[in-house]
């Protein structure tokens, strides 16, 4: 079954991308919560302000998580096809819905 007609399932790509995404989610959430809680405690802000600022802190957490998921999937597709890893593009729409383009085609 080593023929070229065999279809490869992206299980490894999915596991690697999910791991990077969960890592970004946990680290960014922990960072935002720690900073907001420390500032709210230091300044003596009421709990309602703490929760409001935490809600606003979800925006960069979600952006980072979605970007990391798209970038990790893109990189895993490039590595799976034997291409080099390209430079990251720091836009949310850069990797969502984008097909992997080999490095030779991207430069030319």
ABEGO torsion letter per residue (X at the ends): XABAABBBBAAAAAAAAAAAAAAAAAAAAAAAAAAAAAAAAAAGBBAAAAAAAAAAAAAAAAAAAAAAAAAAAAAAAAAAAGBBBBBBBBBAAAABGBBBBBAAAAAX
